[in-house]
């Protein structure tokens, strides 16, 4: 069973699961132009655990912007500089 909790810094959230912790950072909507149409994505109601395990890999960098979660592994600058 998965459990969603805010991380200790109050930024983004973490999905805790028996197989590990899966981090997702928030990307403000004003930066939506950086990710929209450029990266693989899934709806916020989708399974972070399932997508990482089946498609993206456990080390994938995911950001949530609006209603979608984007895989920005190919441009880590977005994850580390723009998302929180």
ZAMARGU-4260 file (C-alpha; in steps of 0.2 Angstrom, whole numbers, plus 5000, padded with zeros to 4 digits):
<rodrens>
0) 5000/5000/5000 | 5007/5017/4995 | 5007/5032/5007 | 5009/5050/5001 | 5017/5062/5012
5) 5025/5079/5011 | 5044/5079/5012 | 5053/5086/5027 | 5057/5102/5018 | 5039/5105/5014
10) 5043/5105/4995 | 5035/5092/4983 | 5029/5076/4990 | 5036/5058/4992 | 5027/5042/4989
15) 5032/5029/5002 | 5030/5011/4996 | 5038/4994/5002 | 5050/4995/4987 | 5056/5012/4991
20) 5052/5031/4992 | 5048/5040/4975 | 5050/5059/4975 | 5040/5071/4964 | 5044/5089/4964
25) 5032/5103/4960 | 5035/5115/4945 | 5025/5131/4946 | 5013/5133/4931 | 5022/5149/4925
30) 5036/5136/4919 | 5024/5125/4910 | 5032/5130/4894 | 5048/5121/4899 | 5039/5104/4899
35) 5023/5105/4889 | 5024/5094/4874 | 5043/5090/4877 | 5043/5076/4890 | 5033/5060/4893
40) 5019/5063/4906 | 5005/5055/4915 | 4990/5062/4924 | 4992/5067/4943 | 4979/5053/4947
45) 4991/5040/4939 | 5003/5029/4949 | 5020/5036/4952 | 5026/5019/4958 | 5019/5010/4943
50) 5026/5022/4930 | 5044/5022/4938 | 5044/5004/4940 | 5037/4999/4923 | 5043/5014/4911
55) 5054/5027/4918 | 5066/5018/4930 | 5068/5021/4949 | 5080/5036/4946 | 5069/5046/4935
60) 5067/5064/4939 | 5048/5068/4940 | 5040/5085/4942 | 5021/5089/4943 | 5015/5104/4934
65) 4996/5108/4934 | 4987/5091/4932 | 5001/5081/4925 | 5018/5073/4931 | 5032/5075/4918
70) 5048/5064/4917 | 5062/5077/4915 | 5077/5066/4917 | 5084/5071/4900 | 5085/5089/4907
75) 5089/5088/4925 | 5091/5107/4926 | 5072/5109/4927 | 5071/5097/4942 | 5085/5105/4951
80) 5083/5124/4947 | 5065/5127/4944 | 5055/5114/4953 | 5053/5113/4972
</rodrens>
